[in-house]
Amino acid sequence: MTSLASTIAADLQPIRHPIIPAKLGLALALAALADWLFYGERIGLSLILFAVATVSVSVLFNHAALDLRRAMTGAAILVAGLVPAVEELNTLSFLILVAALLMALLLATNPEATDLAERARALRNFVLLGPFRLFPDALQIFNMSAFTRGIALWLLPTALSTVFVALFAAANPVIEQWLSLLNPKLVFEYVSVPRVLFWTMMLALVWPFIHVRWRRRTAATTDIADVPLPPPLPSLVSAEFLGPSTILRSLILFNLLFAAQSILDGIYLWGHVALPDNLTYAAYAHRGAYPLIATALLAAAFVLVAMRPGGPAEKSRVIRPLVYLWVGQNVLLVASSILRLDLYIDIYMLTYWRIAAFIWMGLVALGLILIVARIVFDRSNQWLIGANLVALTIALYGCSLVNFDALIADYNVAHSREASGKGVQIDIDYLLTLGPQALPAIDKAIALRPAASEGCLVSRRDRLVEQQRRDLAWRSWGFRNWRLQRRLDVQAKARSGG
């Protein structure tokens, strides 16, 4: 029985660390192969070649765990799955190929899964958790020395800071010009953000096939009860990787980066200082609104993870003030985004998406403030979710009572070049898409542009009037339509009286 216990313990023992760098190297080779086969190319036979290459690398590292009979069965399933994809690659043949790969891997490397329920559970865990195991597994390499642990502590701050710099460059033409002075063209000529994301995705997808791990059942017999269990699977968020030291370094870097962006907004956006050459306020305003909101959302997610209830950083007297400062800078960032969008609307008029952006920005700012309230008053994440849901419900309910069609149409006509001498010309085609509620504004636009009354415009306007009359039938009656009809009647009387 002792030999049986030692055999089981050996089977359950995880793969040694020294082999992980070799696995990472071949995973990178597979990602490079995927880049050559797939990126910017039409996919067909290339997918079959990549699947065969992935299976070959998987066999190379997992041959010791293979049972010949089960491996032959898995190979037969894999070949059967490749046939439809060779015939024609479409959605169905792709799904069949993926299912065949998963079933072949399960049969060849997981002899413990014997019935249908166990196999389904194993495949579910593999699909849902497998792509997220690359980074925790790679972090095992950084546990060899104090130097490499120091590198690991700076890994997250540096990576997120790079993301924030990229977002700021997308939002701020001034920062983009500064970065261009560093002359990164030699590197970025071959490296782009979409390509980096593609490599990351491919690494995450092939890693579970290279570093195969299934959740093992624990033996229940008393003969092997004293066998030490293997260490648990690495956590997706390691304590050292997101500990107080990493969070402190991150917050220091983030506050410095956000302070630079806030100072630039204070100079150019709020202070109206002249922009550098070849930059206009319209371009400055338009570039910033949406990337800065993405930045604020990413910052909020980091704060929630870093300051999670019961976490090591929640009670830190050094980290908490830095969190408050950073959230305050994010609120200022959202305020700058709102001002940017307002300046852009002054020039390019109002649309549904821009109104939605205003509402969304307000909710983001409120959410950031609620995060601070959760930390200050020591509330739970459930309270935070409830408060945000209440705010969202109030916002949506309020929006349901607002006549946005009339609001957009009236604003665009009143602020058009024909009416105010500034902005852009009236886009009557867009006004007509807003429906009958835009009729009063459309009549004003036609009066401001008599030439526009020619052609098919009048007939399109009359169709909206007919639609409005149909909406006044008792089955489709609405208070908003009734108010519109009264407004149209008053305008018609005023025109006839004039």
C-alpha positions as CSV (number, residue, x, y, z in Angstrom):
1,M,0.0,0.0,0.0
2,T,2.9,2.3,0.6
3,S,4.0,1.9,-3.1
4,L,0.4,2.7,-4.1
5,A,0.4,5.8,-2.0
6,S,3.7,7.0,-3.4
7,T,2.5,6.3,-6.9
8,I,-0.6,8.4,-6.4
9,A,1.4,11.2,-4.8
10,A,3.8,11.2,-7.7
11,D,0.9,11.4,-10.2
12,L,-0.6,14.3,-8.3
13,Q,2.7,16.2,-7.9
14,P,2.7,19.3,-10.1
15,I,5.3,19.8,-12.8
16,R,8.6,21.2,-11.6
17,H,9.3,24.9,-12.1
18,P,12.4,24.5,-14.3
19,I,10.3,23.2,-17.2
20,I,8.0,26.2,-17.2
21,P,10.4,28.5,-19.1
22,A,10.6,25.9,-21.8
23,K,6.9,25.8,-22.0
24,L,6.7,29.6,-22.1
25,G,9.2,29.6,-24.9
26,L,7.2,27.1,-27.1
27,A,4.0,29.0,-26.2
28,L,5.6,32.1,-27.6
29,A,6.6,30.1,-30.7
30,L,3.0,29.1,-31.2
31,A,1.9,32.7,-30.8
32,A,4.4,33.7,-33.4
33,L,3.1,30.9,-35.7
34,A,-0.5,32.2,-35.1
35,D,0.6,35.7,-36.0
36,W,2.1,34.5,-39.3
37,L,-0.8,32.3,-40.1
38,F,-3.8,34.4,-39.0
39,Y,-3.0,38.1,-38.4
40,G,-4.4,40.1,-41.3
41,E,-5.0,36.9,-43.4
42,R,-8.0,34.9,-44.4
43,I,-8.3,31.7,-42.3
44,G,-8.7,28.3,-43.8
45,L,-6.1,25.6,-43.9
46,S,-4.0,27.7,-41.6
47,L,-6.3,26.8,-38.7
48,I,-5.7,23.1,-39.3
49,L,-1.9,23.6,-39.4
50,F,-2.1,25.6,-36.2
51,A,-4.2,23.0,-34.5
52,V,-1.7,20.2,-35.5
53,A,1.2,22.3,-34.2
54,T,-0.6,22.9,-30.9
55,V,-1.3,19.2,-30.5
56,S,2.3,18.4,-31.2
57,V,3.6,20.7,-28.6
58,S,1.0,19.4,-26.1
59,V,2.2,15.8,-26.7
60,L,5.8,16.9,-26.3
61,F,5.2,18.1,-22.8
62,N,2.6,15.7,-21.6
63,H,3.8,12.4,-23.1
64,A,4.6,11.0,-19.7
65,A,0.9,11.2,-18.7
66,L,-0.4,9.6,-21.9
67,D,-2.0,6.2,-21.9
68,L,-1.6,4.6,-25.3
69,R,-5.1,3.3,-25.7
70,R,-6.7,6.5,-24.6
71,A,-4.3,8.5,-26.7
72,M,-5.2,6.5,-29.8
73,T,-8.9,7.1,-29.1
74,G,-8.2,10.9,-28.7
75,A,-6.2,10.9,-31.9
76,A,-9.1,9.3,-33.8
77,I,-11.5,12.0,-32.4
78,L,-9.1,14.7,-33.4
79,V,-8.8,13.4,-36.9
80,A,-12.5,13.2,-37.2
81,G,-12.8,16.8,-36.0
82,L,-10.2,18.0,-38.5
83,V,-12.1,16.5,-41.5
84,P,-15.0,19.1,-41.6
85,A,-12.5,22.0,-41.2
86,V,-10.4,20.6,-44.1
87,E,-13.6,20.4,-46.2
88,E,-14.6,24.0,-45.5
89,L,-13.9,26.2,-42.5
90,N,-17.1,27.8,-41.3
91,T,-18.7,28.3,-37.9
92,L,-19.9,24.8,-37.6
93,S,-16.7,23.1,-38.6
94,F,-14.8,25.5,-36.4
95,L,-16.9,24.5,-33.4
96,I,-16.5,20.8,-34.2
97,L,-12.7,21.2,-34.4
98,V,-12.6,23.0,-31.0
99,A,-14.7,20.3,-29.5
100,A,-12.5,17.6,-30.9
101,L,-9.4,19.2,-29.5
102,L,-10.9,19.4,-26.1
103,M,-12.2,15.9,-26.1
104,A,-8.9,14.5,-27.4
105,L,-7.0,16.3,-24.7
106,L,-9.4,15.2,-22.0
107,L,-9.3,11.5,-23.0
108,A,-5.5,11.5,-23.4
109,T,-4.5,13.3,-20.2
110,N,-7.3,12.9,-17.6
111,P,-7.9,9.2,-16.9
112,E,-9.9,10.1,-13.7
113,A,-12.8,11.5,-15.7
114,T,-14.7,8.4,-16.5
115,D,-18.4,9.3,-16.7
116,L,-20.2,12.0,-18.7
117,A,-20.8,14.3,-15.8
118,E,-17.1,14.3,-14.7
119,R,-16.0,14.9,-18.3
120,A,-18.4,17.8,-18.7
121,R,-17.3,19.3,-15.4
122,A,-13.6,19.0,-16.4
123,L,-14.2,20.5,-19.8
124,R,-16.2,23.4,-18.2
125,N,-13.4,24.2,-15.8
126,F,-10.8,23.9,-18.6
127,V,-12.7,26.3,-20.9
128,L,-13.6,28.8,-18.2
129,L,-10.4,28.8,-16.2
130,G,-7.7,27.6,-18.6
131,P,-7.1,30.9,-20.5
132,F,-6.6,32.7,-17.2
133,R,-3.8,30.4,-15.9
134,L,-1.0,31.7,-18.0
135,F,0.0,34.7,-15.8
136,P,-0.2,32.9,-12.4
137,D,1.9,30.1,-13.8
138,A,4.4,32.5,-15.3
139,L,4.7,34.2,-11.9
140,Q,6.2,31.0,-10.5
141,I,9.4,31.9,-12.3
142,F,9.6,35.2,-10.3
143,N,9.9,33.3,-6.9
144,M,13.6,32.5,-7.3
145,S,15.3,35.6,-5.8
146,A,14.7,38.9,-4.1
147,F,15.7,40.7,-7.4
148,T,13.1,38.9,-9.4
149,R,10.5,39.5,-6.7
150,G,11.3,43.2,-6.9
151,I,10.7,43.1,-10.7
152,A,7.3,41.3,-10.0
153,L,6.3,44.1,-7.6
154,W,6.9,46.7,-10.3
155,L,5.3,44.6,-13.1
156,L,1.7,45.6,-12.4
157,P,2.4,49.4,-11.8
158,T,4.5,49.6,-15.0
159,A,2.0,47.7,-17.1
160,L,-1.0,49.7,-15.9
161,S,0.9,53.0,-16.2
162,T,1.7,52.1,-19.8
163,V,-2.0,51.5,-20.4
164,F,-2.9,54.9,-18.9
165,V,-0.2,56.7,-20.9
166,A,-1.6,55.1,-24.1
167,L,-5.1,56.2,-23.2
168,F,-3.9,59.7,-22.3
169,A,-2.1,59.9,-25.7
170,A,-5.4,58.9,-27.4
171,A,-7.3,61.5,-25.4
172,N,-4.7,64.3,-25.5
173,P,-3.0,65.5,-28.7
174,V,-0.4,67.3,-26.7
175,I,0.7,64.1,-24.9
176,E,0.7,62.3,-28.3
177,Q,3.1,64.9,-29.6
178,W,5.4,64.5,-26.6
179,L,5.5,60.7,-27.1
180,S,6.2,61.2,-30.8
181,L,9.4,63.1,-29.8
182,L,10.7,59.8,-28.3
183,N,10.7,58.5,-31.8
184,P,9.1,55.1,-31.1
185,K,8.6,54.4,-34.8
186,L,11.4,51.9,-35.0
187,V,9.6,49.7,-32.4
188,F,5.9,50.5,-33.2
189,E,6.5,49.9,-36.9
190,Y,6.2,46.2,-36.2
191,V,4.3,46.4,-32.9
192,S,0.8,47.7,-32.5
193,V,-1.7,47.5,-29.7
194,P,-4.1,45.2,-31.6
195,R,-1.1,42.9,-32.4
196,V,0.0,42.8,-28.8
197,L,-3.6,41.9,-27.8
198,F,-3.6,39.2,-30.4
199,W,-0.4,37.7,-29.1
200,T,-1.7,37.8,-25.5
201,M,-4.9,36.1,-26.6
202,M,-3.1,33.4,-28.4
203,L,-0.8,32.8,-25.5
204,A,-3.7,32.4,-23.2
205,L,-5.5,30.0,-25.5
206,V,-2.5,27.7,-26.2
207,W,-1.1,27.7,-22.6
208,P,-3.7,25.2,-21.2
209,F,-2.8,22.7,-23.9
210,I,0.9,23.0,-23.1
211,H,0.7,23.1,-19.3
212,V,-2.2,20.7,-18.8
213,R,-3.7,20.6,-15.3
214,W,-7.0,19.0,-14.3
215,R,-8.6,19.3,-10.9
216,R,-7.9,16.0,-9.2
217,R,-10.2,14.0,-6.9
218,T,-8.8,13.4,-3.4
219,A,-8.6,9.7,-2.4
220,A,-11.0,8.7,0.5
221,T,-9.4,5.5,1.7
222,T,-7.6,5.4,5.0
223,D,-4.6,3.6,3.5
224,I,-3.5,6.8,1.7
225,A,-5.0,9.3,4.1
226,D,-1.5,10.4,5.2
227,V,-0.4,11.2,1.7
228,P,0.3,15.0,1.5
229,L,-2.0,16.7,-0.9
230,P,-0.4,18.8,-3.7
231,P,-0.4,22.5,-3.4
232,P,-3.5,24.2,-4.6
233,L,-3.6,25.8,-8.0
234,P,-2.1,29.3,-8.0
235,S,-4.6,32.0,-7.3
236,L,-5.5,34.3,-10.2
237,V,-4.5,37.2,-8.0
238,S,-1.4,36.4,-5.9
239,A,-1.0,38.0,-2.5
240,E,2.5,39.4,-3.5
241,F,1.4,40.4,-6.9
242,L,-1.4,42.7,-5.6
243,G,-0.1,43.2,-2.1
244,P,0.4,46.6,-0.3
245,S,3.9,47.1,-1.8
246,T,2.6,46.7,-5.3
247,I,-0.5,48.9,-4.6
248,L,1.6,51.6,-3.1
249,R,4.0,51.7,-6.1
250,S,1.0,51.7,-8.5
251,L,-0.8,54.6,-6.7
252,I,2.4,56.7,-6.7
253,L,2.9,56.3,-10.4
254,F,-0.8,56.7,-11.2
255,N,-1.1,59.9,-9.2
256,L,1.9,61.4,-11.0
257,L,0.5,60.4,-14.5
258,F,-3.0,61.7,-13.7
259,A,-1.6,64.9,-12.3
260,A,0.3,65.6,-15.6
261,Q,-3.0,65.0,-17.5
262,S,-4.9,67.3,-15.1
263,I,-2.4,70.0,-15.4
264,L,-2.6,69.9,-19.2
265,D,-6.4,70.1,-19.0
266,G,-6.1,73.0,-16.6
267,I,-3.9,74.9,-18.9
268,Y,-5.5,74.2,-22.3
269,L,-9.1,73.2,-21.5
270,W,-10.0,75.3,-18.4
271,G,-7.5,78.1,-18.8
272,H,-8.0,78.5,-22.6
273,V,-4.3,78.9,-23.3
274,A,-3.3,78.7,-26.9
275,L,-2.7,75.2,-28.1
276,P,0.4,74.1,-30.0
277,D,0.5,74.5,-33.8
278,N,-1.7,72.3,-35.9
279,L,-4.1,71.6,-33.0
280,T,-7.6,73.1,-32.6
281,Y,-9.8,73.2,-29.6
282,A,-12.4,71.0,-31.4
283,A,-9.8,68.3,-32.0
284,Y,-8.6,68.6,-28.4
285,A,-12.1,68.3,-27.1
286,H,-13.2,65.5,-29.4
287,R,-10.1,63.3,-28.8
288,G,-10.5,63.3,-25.0
289,A,-14.0,62.6,-24.0
290,Y,-14.3,58.8,-24.5
291,P,-10.8,57.6,-23.8
292,L,-10.7,59.5,-20.5
293,I,-14.0,57.8,-19.4
294,A,-12.3,54.5,-20.2
295,T,-9.4,55.6,-18.0
296,A,-11.7,56.4,-15.1
297,L,-13.5,53.1,-15.4
298,L,-10.1,51.2,-15.4
299,A,-9.1,53.3,-12.4
300,A,-12.3,52.5,-10.5
301,A,-11.8,48.7,-11.2
302,F,-8.2,49.0,-9.8
303,V,-9.4,50.7,-6.6
304,L,-12.1,48.1,-6.0
305,V,-9.6,45.3,-6.4
306,A,-6.9,47.0,-4.4
307,M,-9.1,48.2,-1.6
308,R,-11.3,45.1,-1.3
309,P,-12.9,44.5,2.1
310,G,-10.5,42.7,4.3
311,G,-7.6,43.2,1.9
312,P,-4.1,44.0,3.1
313,A,-4.3,47.6,1.8
314,E,-7.7,48.6,3.2
315,K,-6.4,49.9,6.5
316,S,-3.1,51.3,5.4
317,R,-2.6,54.9,6.5
318,V,-0.3,55.6,3.6
319,I,-2.4,53.9,0.8
320,R,-5.8,55.3,1.8
321,P,-4.8,59.0,1.3
322,L,-3.3,58.1,-2.1
323,V,-6.5,56.3,-3.1
324,Y,-8.6,59.4,-2.1
325,L,-6.2,61.7,-4.1
326,W,-6.4,59.4,-7.1
327,V,-10.1,59.1,-7.1
328,G,-10.3,62.9,-6.7
329,Q,-8.2,63.2,-9.8
330,N,-10.4,60.8,-11.6
331,V,-13.5,62.9,-10.7
332,L,-11.6,65.9,-12.1
333,L,-10.9,63.8,-15.2
334,V,-14.6,63.1,-15.7
335,A,-15.4,66.7,-15.3
336,S,-12.8,67.6,-18.0
337,S,-14.4,64.9,-20.2
338,I,-17.8,66.6,-19.7
339,L,-16.4,70.0,-20.6
340,R,-14.7,68.5,-23.7
341,L,-17.9,67.0,-24.8
342,D,-19.8,70.3,-24.2
343,L,-17.2,72.2,-26.3
344,Y,-17.5,69.6,-29.0
345,I,-21.4,69.8,-29.0
346,D,-21.1,73.6,-29.3
347,I,-19.5,73.1,-32.7
348,Y,-20.9,69.8,-34.0
349,M,-24.4,69.8,-32.4
350,L,-26.3,67.4,-30.3
351,T,-27.1,63.7,-30.9
352,Y,-28.5,60.8,-28.9
353,W,-25.1,59.3,-28.4
354,R,-23.7,62.6,-27.0
355,I,-26.6,62.9,-24.6
356,A,-26.0,59.3,-23.5
357,A,-22.3,60.2,-23.0
358,F,-23.2,63.1,-20.7
359,I,-25.4,60.8,-18.6
360,W,-22.8,58.0,-18.6
361,M,-20.1,60.4,-17.5
362,G,-22.3,61.7,-14.6
363,L,-22.9,58.1,-13.5
364,V,-19.2,57.3,-13.7
365,A,-18.3,60.4,-11.5
366,L,-21.0,59.4,-9.0
367,G,-19.7,55.9,-9.0
368,L,-16.2,57.1,-8.1
369,I,-17.6,59.2,-5.3
370,L,-19.5,56.2,-4.0
371,I,-16.3,54.1,-4.0
372,V,-14.7,56.7,-1.7
373,A,-17.8,56.6,0.5
374,R,-17.6,52.8,0.7
375,I,-14.0,53.0,1.9
376,V,-14.6,55.9,4.3
377,F,-17.7,54.5,5.9
378,D,-16.4,50.9,5.7
379,R,-19.3,49.6,3.7
380,S,-19.5,46.4,1.7
381,N,-19.3,45.9,-2.0
382,Q,-22.9,44.9,-1.9
383,W,-23.8,48.3,-0.6
384,L,-21.7,49.9,-3.4
385,I,-23.5,47.8,-6.0
386,G,-26.9,48.7,-4.5
387,A,-26.1,52.5,-4.4
388,N,-25.0,52.4,-8.1
389,L,-28.1,50.5,-9.1
390,V,-30.3,53.1,-7.3
391,A,-28.5,55.9,-9.2
392,L,-28.8,54.0,-12.5
393,T,-32.6,53.4,-11.8
394,I,-33.1,57.1,-11.0
395,A,-31.2,58.2,-14.2
396,L,-33.1,55.8,-16.4
397,Y,-36.5,56.8,-14.9
398,G,-35.7,60.4,-15.4
399,C,-34.6,59.8,-19.0
400,S,-38.0,58.1,-19.7
401,L,-39.7,61.4,-18.9
402,V,-37.5,63.6,-21.2
403,N,-38.5,64.3,-24.8
404,F,-35.1,63.8,-26.3
405,D,-36.3,64.0,-29.9
406,A,-37.6,67.5,-29.4
407,L,-34.7,68.5,-27.1
408,I,-32.1,67.5,-29.8
409,A,-34.0,69.1,-32.6
410,D,-34.7,72.4,-30.9
411,Y,-31.0,72.6,-29.7
412,N,-29.5,71.9,-33.1
413,V,-31.8,74.4,-34.8
414,A,-31.2,77.1,-32.2
415,H,-27.4,76.7,-32.3
416,S,-27.0,76.2,-36.0
417,R,-25.1,78.6,-38.3
418,E,-28.4,79.8,-39.8
419,A,-29.9,80.8,-36.4
420,S,-26.9,81.9,-34.3
421,G,-24.1,82.6,-36.9
422,K,-21.9,79.9,-35.3
423,G,-21.6,76.1,-35.4
424,V,-22.5,74.0,-38.5
425,Q,-25.4,74.2,-40.9
426,I,-28.7,72.6,-40.1
427,D,-28.7,68.9,-40.9
428,I,-32.4,68.6,-41.8
429,D,-32.0,64.9,-42.9
430,Y,-31.0,64.1,-39.3
431,L,-33.9,66.1,-37.9
432,L,-36.3,64.1,-40.0
433,T,-35.0,60.9,-38.5
434,L,-36.0,62.1,-35.0
435,G,-39.7,61.6,-35.8
436,P,-42.8,63.7,-35.3
437,Q,-41.5,65.3,-32.1
438,A,-39.0,67.2,-34.2
439,L,-41.7,68.8,-36.4
440,P,-41.6,72.3,-34.6
441,A,-37.9,72.4,-35.1
442,I,-38.1,71.2,-38.7
443,D,-40.6,74.0,-39.4
444,K,-38.1,76.5,-38.0
445,A,-35.3,75.0,-40.0
446,I,-37.4,75.3,-43.2
447,A,-38.2,78.9,-42.4
448,L,-34.4,79.6,-41.9
449,R,-33.5,77.9,-45.2
450,P,-36.3,78.6,-47.7
451,A,-34.4,76.8,-50.4
452,A,-34.6,73.6,-48.4
453,S,-38.4,73.6,-48.8
454,E,-38.0,72.5,-52.4
455,G,-37.8,68.9,-53.6
456,C,-38.9,66.0,-51.5
457,L,-38.3,67.7,-48.1
458,V,-41.9,68.9,-47.9
459,S,-43.3,65.5,-48.6
460,R,-41.1,63.9,-46.0
461,R,-42.3,66.5,-43.5
462,D,-45.9,65.8,-44.4
463,R,-45.4,62.1,-43.8
464,L,-44.2,63.0,-40.3
465,V,-47.4,65.1,-39.8
466,E,-49.5,62.1,-41.0
467,Q,-47.7,59.9,-38.5
468,Q,-48.4,62.3,-35.7
469,R,-52.1,62.3,-36.6
470,R,-52.2,58.5,-36.5
471,D,-50.5,58.6,-33.1
472,L,-53.4,60.7,-31.8
473,A,-55.8,57.8,-32.2
474,W,-57.1,56.5,-28.9
475,R,-55.3,53.3,-29.1
476,S,-51.9,55.0,-29.6
477,W,-52.7,58.2,-27.7
478,G,-49.9,59.6,-25.5
479,F,-49.6,62.8,-23.5
480,R,-46.4,63.8,-25.3
481,N,-48.1,63.4,-28.7
482,W,-51.1,65.4,-27.4
483,R,-48.8,68.2,-26.3
484,L,-47.0,68.2,-29.6
485,Q,-50.3,68.5,-31.5
486,R,-51.2,71.5,-29.4
487,R,-47.8,73.1,-30.2
488,L,-48.3,72.5,-33.9
489,D,-51.8,74.0,-33.8
490,V,-50.5,77.1,-32.1
491,Q,-47.7,77.4,-34.7
492,A,-50.2,76.9,-37.6
493,K,-52.5,79.7,-36.1
494,A,-49.5,82.0,-35.7
495,R,-48.5,81.5,-39.4
496,S,-52.0,81.9,-40.7
497,G,-52.5,85.0,-38.5
498,G,-49.3,86.5,-39.8
